[in-house]
Amino acid sequence: MTTTSLTRLLSRLEVDKDDLVRAVEERLAATPSAGSAQLSTAEVDVWSAHAGLPLHDAADPSALTAQASVLEDLLVETASSVTIDEAATRLGIDRTRVHHRLRHGDLYAFPLGRQRRLPVWQLTDDGRALPGLAPVLAALPKGLHPSSVAGFFTTPDPDLDDLTAARWLASGGDVGAVVARAAGLGHW
């Protein structure tokens, strides 16, 4: 991605460059130190399937390149999310109702600088929030990275007939099955 296209993308998404720099610095500061405990094979498998961030050796010189790639992916993910005002328009409600739904766990948003963004995977084509979303969000482990949450909802799952969790819920699938999958993430 060129500097010009990144600048245009940030402008279109109403993201301040300083906010992006702070987010990158925070993410890089969160990189595990060389003395961190090793993950088991099962933990690596869960991480790879749902984290959205690559595992890497802290001494590996390509680590920063991998992190930059993930952050670029997050910007693309941001392009598939909406502001609170845009969500209100899509849902046909006032922005204060969106805030209310976020506070009560009926919708999901992730922070990006001073903004909160709502991923579009939680909105149906006919302008509603996914049915059964609240109990699934409540079952997810606290503190998941936004790309992990997106991965959970947008990755086809063999236990859900190879549908994504979002598609499963949108099609009227059993909410309990998705809640169980979400709660299972907390065991790692």
Order of alpha helices (4+ residues) and beta strands (2+ residues): alpha-alpha-alpha-alpha-beta-alpha-alpha-beta-beta-alpha-alpha-alpha-alpha
